[in-house]
Amino acid sequence: MKIALIGTTAACVLGFRADLIRAMSEQGHVVYAFALDYESASREGVRALGGIPMDYHISRAGLNPLNDLASTLKLSRTLRSIAPDMVFSYFAKPVIFGTFAAVLAGVKRRVGMLEGLGYVFTELPEGMGFKRKLLKWVQVSLYRMAFPFLERLILLNKDDQIDLVDKYRLRVNKVSVLGGIGLKLSDYPYSRPPVSPVSFIFVGRLLAEKGVHIFIESARIVKEQFPEARFVMLGGIDESNPGGLKAHDLERLKMEGVIEHPGHVSDVVSWVSDASVFVLPSYYREGVPRSTQEAMAIGRAILTTNVPGCKDTVVDGVNGYLVAPWSAEELADKMIHLIKHPDDIVQMGLASHAIAQDKFDADIVNQRLMSYLV
């Protein structure tokens, strides 16, 4: 088969679709990997996997219908020129406009995958303002138009089916829940967590929706009782995001000894291996967060929020704890419990590792995913 994968960035292709492209190529399929921002290195990376890098353009966040229409028509011409047997699109805008382009190009088989419902479906403590309500209405309306053209819609967790397909009564031929997108587990070897001192690590963009401010508040609370506890954050600052942590605030937190932030690191695995507990206090609509899957494979207890996607990684009290979103106090309580009971850190880490082996093996996940496609 000739299969066109339509996503967003080249980094996502290489970071999240590499094992799938490799597996498809090894089975003899021709894989065209579409991305918005290829450079020479990322093109070579895709070719090394056995895929064919393809350029296309669509605004990732814009709402200009004329621009989206023009981009869709151009993509349809590209698809017509390569004549794939199937288009597999992933992420919101590629699922919508990639599907429309495939229909216009006469591609008979079309599959879409949403890895979480994203910002407009995320509950906020202040509620939903007019702009977000409008964006949500537009997105649901576009899904309503695009989904009937899919032979299958793939979601990562059951909550997304309930909160999108069922709630809005969207017509879809078939819905499948994949679970996590999977990891090459050999890249994340188990190690026994250090517990003297106990350290907590946060990995992700330093944004409010990822829970960075809750992590910092919790660190302050815990350090009042256990000043030796360590709190490490890995991730970049986004000054353009109004909810993001600001550079001057980060520097102050480092000077005060509340947070350790080493800047850009190339080996996240070693940093997670050096930590005792992985923390993701996100209130964002995750699919099944990859960073948590990685920490589980390494064998780390997980503290995360009881929100869609995040809660799919934790059996509460077994491999970690689920806490309410926006509650630094509840998160700090769980941190303090683990500091007082370091044996739980080790046992919960072993449970995380076992769950990861069972649920997040990329070979098994990709076999399931390919069964939906080929």
C-alpha positions as CSV (number, residue, x, y, z in Angstrom):
1,M,0.0,0.0,0.0
2,K,0.9,3.6,-0.4
3,I,0.0,5.5,2.8
4,A,0.1,9.2,3.4
5,L,0.6,10.3,7.0
6,I,-0.5,13.9,7.5
7,G,0.6,15.6,10.7
8,T,2.0,18.9,11.9
9,T,5.7,19.4,12.6
10,A,8.7,17.4,11.6
11,A,9.6,17.0,15.2
12,C,6.3,15.2,15.8
13,V,6.9,12.9,12.8
14,L,10.3,11.9,14.1
15,G,9.3,11.9,17.8
16,F,5.9,10.2,17.7
17,R,5.6,8.4,14.3
18,A,9.1,7.1,13.8
19,D,8.3,3.5,15.0
20,L,5.1,3.4,12.9
21,I,6.9,4.6,9.8
22,R,9.7,2.1,10.3
23,A,7.2,-0.8,10.9
24,M,5.2,0.1,7.8
25,S,8.2,0.4,5.6
26,E,9.5,-3.0,6.9
27,Q,6.2,-4.5,5.8
28,G,6.7,-3.2,2.3
29,H,4.4,-0.2,2.4
30,V,5.3,3.1,0.8
31,V,5.0,5.8,3.5
32,Y,4.7,9.5,2.6
33,A,5.2,11.6,5.8
34,F,3.7,15.1,5.5
35,A,5.0,17.9,7.8
36,L,4.9,21.7,7.8
37,D,8.5,22.5,8.6
38,Y,11.0,20.0,7.2
39,E,14.7,20.9,7.1
40,S,17.5,18.9,5.7
41,A,18.2,17.0,8.9
42,S,14.6,16.0,9.5
43,R,14.2,15.0,5.9
44,E,17.1,12.7,6.2
45,G,15.7,11.4,9.5
46,V,12.5,10.4,7.8
47,R,14.3,8.8,4.9
48,A,16.4,6.8,7.4
49,L,13.1,5.3,8.7
50,G,12.1,4.3,5.2
51,G,9.6,7.1,4.7
52,I,9.4,9.8,2.1
53,P,9.2,13.4,3.5
54,M,6.5,15.6,2.0
55,D,6.0,19.3,2.5
56,Y,2.6,20.9,2.9
57,H,1.2,24.0,4.5
58,I,-1.8,24.7,6.8
59,S,-2.1,27.3,9.6
60,R,-1.9,25.3,12.8
61,A,-3.9,27.8,14.9
62,G,-5.4,30.3,12.4
63,L,-9.1,30.7,11.7
64,N,-9.0,32.2,8.3
65,P,-11.4,30.0,6.2
66,L,-10.0,31.3,2.9
67,N,-6.5,30.4,3.8
68,D,-7.6,27.0,5.1
69,L,-9.5,26.4,1.9
70,A,-6.6,27.3,-0.3
71,S,-4.2,25.1,1.7
72,T,-6.7,22.2,1.5
73,L,-7.0,22.5,-2.3
74,K,-3.2,22.6,-2.6
75,L,-2.9,19.5,-0.4
76,S,-5.5,17.7,-2.4
77,R,-3.5,18.3,-5.6
78,T,-0.4,16.9,-3.9
79,L,-2.3,13.8,-2.8
80,R,-3.7,13.3,-6.2
81,S,-0.2,13.4,-7.7
82,I,1.1,10.6,-5.4
83,A,-2.3,8.7,-5.4
84,P,-2.1,7.0,-2.0
85,D,-4.3,4.1,-1.1
86,M,-4.9,5.6,2.4
87,V,-4.6,9.0,4.2
88,F,-3.9,8.7,7.9
89,S,-4.1,12.2,9.5
90,Y,-3.5,13.0,13.2
91,F,-4.0,16.1,15.3
92,A,-7.0,18.4,15.0
93,K,-6.5,20.5,11.9
94,P,-4.8,17.7,9.8
95,V,-7.7,15.4,10.7
96,I,-10.2,18.0,9.5
97,F,-8.5,19.5,6.4
98,G,-6.4,16.4,5.6
99,T,-9.6,14.4,5.4
100,F,-11.3,17.0,3.2
101,A,-8.2,17.1,0.9
102,A,-8.2,13.3,0.7
103,V,-11.9,13.3,-0.4
104,L,-11.2,15.9,-3.0
105,A,-8.2,13.9,-4.2
106,G,-10.3,10.7,-4.6
107,V,-8.5,8.8,-1.9
108,K,-10.9,6.0,-0.9
109,R,-9.6,5.1,2.6
110,R,-9.3,7.8,5.2
111,V,-8.5,7.4,8.9
112,G,-8.0,10.1,11.6
113,M,-6.5,10.1,15.0
114,L,-6.9,12.7,17.8
115,E,-4.3,12.6,20.5
116,G,-6.3,14.5,23.1
117,L,-9.0,17.1,22.6
118,G,-6.8,20.1,23.3
119,Y,-7.2,23.6,24.7
120,V,-10.8,24.3,23.8
121,F,-12.0,21.2,25.6
122,T,-9.9,21.9,28.7
123,E,-11.7,23.0,31.8
124,L,-10.3,26.1,33.4
125,P,-10.8,27.3,37.0
126,E,-12.2,30.6,35.7
127,G,-14.6,28.8,33.4
128,M,-14.9,29.2,29.6
129,G,-15.1,32.7,28.1
130,F,-16.8,33.7,24.9
131,K,-13.8,33.3,22.6
132,R,-13.1,29.7,23.8
133,K,-16.8,28.9,23.4
134,L,-16.7,30.2,19.9
135,L,-13.5,28.2,19.1
136,K,-15.1,25.1,20.5
137,W,-18.3,25.6,18.4
138,V,-16.2,26.0,15.3
139,Q,-14.1,23.0,16.0
140,V,-17.0,20.7,16.7
141,S,-18.8,22.0,13.6
142,L,-15.8,21.1,11.5
143,Y,-15.5,17.7,13.1
144,R,-19.2,17.2,12.3
145,M,-18.5,17.8,8.7
146,A,-15.2,15.8,8.5
147,F,-15.9,12.7,10.6
148,P,-18.5,11.1,8.3
149,F,-15.8,10.8,5.6
150,L,-13.5,8.8,7.9
151,E,-13.7,5.0,7.8
152,R,-12.3,5.1,11.4
153,L,-11.6,7.7,14.1
154,I,-8.9,6.7,16.6
155,L,-8.8,8.2,20.1
156,L,-6.3,7.6,22.9
157,N,-8.7,7.5,25.8
158,K,-12.4,6.7,26.5
159,D,-13.1,10.1,27.9
160,D,-12.5,11.7,24.6
161,Q,-15.1,9.5,22.9
162,I,-17.6,10.4,25.7
163,D,-16.9,14.1,25.7
164,L,-16.7,14.6,21.9
165,V,-18.3,11.9,19.8
166,D,-21.1,10.9,22.3
167,K,-21.8,14.3,23.8
168,Y,-22.2,16.1,20.4
169,R,-23.7,13.1,18.6
170,L,-21.1,13.2,15.9
171,R,-21.5,10.7,13.1
172,V,-18.5,8.4,12.7
173,N,-18.4,5.1,10.9
174,K,-16.2,3.5,13.6
175,V,-14.4,4.7,16.8
176,S,-11.4,2.9,18.2
177,V,-9.6,3.7,21.5
178,L,-5.9,3.0,21.1
179,G,-4.5,3.9,24.6
180,G,-1.0,5.4,24.7
181,I,0.9,5.8,21.4
182,G,3.7,3.6,22.8
183,L,7.4,3.8,23.4
184,K,10.5,1.9,22.3
185,L,10.9,0.5,25.8
186,S,14.5,-0.4,25.4
187,D,15.2,3.4,25.2
188,Y,13.8,3.7,28.8
189,P,15.5,1.1,30.9
190,Y,14.3,0.5,34.5
191,S,16.4,1.9,37.3
192,R,15.7,1.8,41.1
193,P,14.6,5.3,42.2
194,P,16.9,7.1,44.6
195,V,15.2,8.1,47.8
196,S,17.8,10.0,49.8
197,P,17.0,12.8,49.3
198,V,13.6,12.3,47.7
199,S,13.4,14.4,44.5
200,F,10.4,15.3,42.3
201,I,10.7,16.0,38.6
202,F,8.4,17.9,36.2
203,V,8.9,17.5,32.4
204,G,7.0,19.7,30.0
205,R,6.6,23.2,28.7
206,L,6.5,25.6,31.7
207,L,2.9,26.6,31.2
208,A,-0.1,27.0,33.5
209,E,-2.1,24.3,31.8
210,K,0.7,21.8,32.3
211,G,0.5,22.6,36.0
212,V,3.9,24.4,36.4
213,H,2.5,26.9,38.9
214,I,0.9,24.1,41.0
215,F,4.2,22.2,41.0
216,I,6.0,25.3,42.3
217,E,3.4,26.0,45.0
218,S,3.7,22.4,46.1
219,A,7.4,22.7,46.3
220,R,7.2,25.7,48.6
221,I,4.8,23.8,50.9
222,V,6.9,20.7,51.0
223,K,10.1,22.5,51.6
224,E,8.8,24.2,54.7
225,Q,8.8,20.7,56.3
226,F,11.4,18.9,54.3
227,P,14.0,21.5,53.1
228,E,16.2,18.7,51.7
229,A,13.6,17.6,49.2
230,R,14.6,18.5,45.6
231,F,12.3,19.8,42.9
232,V,13.5,19.7,39.3
233,M,11.8,21.2,36.2
234,L,12.8,20.3,32.6
235,G,11.2,22.4,29.9
236,G,11.3,25.6,28.0
237,I,9.8,29.0,28.7
238,D,7.1,30.4,26.4
239,E,7.0,34.1,27.1
240,S,4.2,34.6,24.5
241,N,1.8,32.4,26.5
242,P,0.0,34.5,29.2
243,G,-0.1,31.5,31.5
244,G,3.6,30.7,31.1
245,L,6.3,31.0,33.7
246,K,8.3,34.1,33.1
247,A,12.1,34.0,32.9
248,H,12.6,36.5,35.7
249,D,10.3,34.4,38.0
250,L,12.2,31.3,37.1
251,E,15.6,32.9,38.0
252,R,14.2,34.0,41.3
253,L,12.9,30.5,42.1
254,K,16.3,29.1,41.4
255,M,18.1,31.7,43.5
256,E,15.7,31.0,46.4
257,G,16.5,27.2,46.1
258,V,12.8,26.3,45.5
259,I,13.4,24.9,42.0
260,E,16.3,23.4,40.0
261,H,16.1,24.2,36.3
262,P,19.2,23.1,34.3
263,G,18.1,24.8,31.1
264,H,18.1,22.8,27.8
265,V,19.1,19.2,28.3
266,S,19.6,16.6,25.6
267,D,19.2,13.5,27.8
268,V,15.8,13.7,29.6
269,V,16.0,9.9,30.4
270,S,19.0,10.4,32.7
271,W,17.3,13.3,34.5
272,V,14.2,11.2,35.1
273,S,16.4,8.3,36.2
274,D,18.0,10.5,38.8
275,A,14.7,11.6,40.2
276,S,12.5,9.7,42.7
277,V,9.0,10.7,41.6
278,F,7.5,12.0,38.3
279,V,4.9,14.8,38.7
280,L,2.5,16.1,36.0
281,P,-0.1,18.3,37.6
282,S,-1.7,19.2,34.2
283,Y,-5.3,20.2,33.7
284,Y,-4.8,20.1,29.9
285,R,-6.8,17.6,27.8
286,E,-4.0,15.1,27.3
287,G,-4.4,12.1,25.1
288,V,-2.2,9.8,27.2
289,P,0.9,11.9,28.1
290,R,4.1,10.6,26.6
291,S,6.3,12.1,29.3
292,T,4.4,10.1,31.9
293,Q,4.7,6.9,29.9
294,E,8.5,7.4,29.7
295,A,8.7,7.9,33.5
296,M,6.6,4.8,34.1
297,A,8.9,2.7,31.8
298,I,11.9,3.9,33.8
299,G,10.1,2.9,37.0
300,R,8.9,6.0,38.7
301,A,5.9,6.6,40.9
302,I,3.6,9.1,39.3
303,L,1.7,12.0,40.8
304,T,-0.8,13.5,38.3
305,T,-4.2,14.9,38.0
306,N,-7.6,13.2,37.8
307,V,-8.3,14.6,34.3
308,P,-8.8,12.8,31.0
309,G,-5.6,11.3,29.6
310,C,-3.5,11.9,32.7
311,K,-5.7,9.6,34.8
312,D,-5.2,6.8,32.3
313,T,-1.6,6.4,33.5
314,V,-2.2,5.9,37.2
315,V,-4.0,3.2,39.2
316,D,-4.5,5.3,42.3
317,G,-2.5,4.0,45.2
318,V,-0.8,1.4,43.1
319,N,1.7,3.1,40.9
320,G,1.1,6.6,42.2
321,Y,-1.7,9.0,43.1
322,L,-4.3,11.0,41.3
323,V,-5.0,14.5,42.7
324,A,-7.5,17.2,41.9
325,P,-6.5,19.7,39.3
326,W,-5.4,23.2,40.6
327,S,-4.8,21.9,44.2
328,A,-1.2,22.5,45.3
329,E,-2.2,21.5,48.8
330,E,-3.4,18.0,47.8
331,L,-0.4,17.5,45.6
332,A,1.9,18.6,48.4
333,D,0.2,16.1,50.8
334,K,1.0,13.2,48.4
335,M,4.6,14.4,48.1
336,I,5.0,14.5,51.9
337,H,3.4,11.0,52.2
338,L,6.0,9.7,49.7
339,I,8.9,11.4,51.5
340,K,7.7,9.8,54.8
341,H,7.3,6.4,53.1
342,P,10.2,5.9,50.7
343,D,9.5,2.2,50.3
344,D,6.3,3.2,48.5
345,I,8.3,5.1,46.0
346,V,10.2,1.9,45.1
347,Q,7.1,-0.3,45.0
348,M,5.0,2.2,43.0
349,G,7.9,2.5,40.6
350,L,7.9,-1.2,40.0
351,A,4.2,-1.1,39.4
352,S,4.6,1.7,36.9
353,H,7.3,-0.3,35.1
354,A,5.0,-3.3,34.9
355,I,2.1,-1.2,33.6
356,A,4.3,0.4,31.0
357,Q,5.6,-3.0,29.8
358,D,2.0,-4.2,29.5
359,K,0.4,-1.1,27.9
360,F,3.0,1.1,26.2
361,D,5.2,-1.2,24.2
362,A,5.5,0.5,20.8
363,D,5.7,-2.8,19.0
364,I,2.4,-3.9,20.4
365,V,0.7,-0.5,20.0
366,N,1.9,-0.2,16.4
367,Q,0.6,-3.6,15.6
368,R,-2.8,-2.6,16.9
369,L,-2.6,0.7,15.1
370,M,-1.6,-0.9,11.8
371,S,-4.5,-3.4,12.2
372,Y,-6.7,-0.3,11.9
373,L,-4.9,0.9,8.8
374,V,-3.8,-2.1,6.8
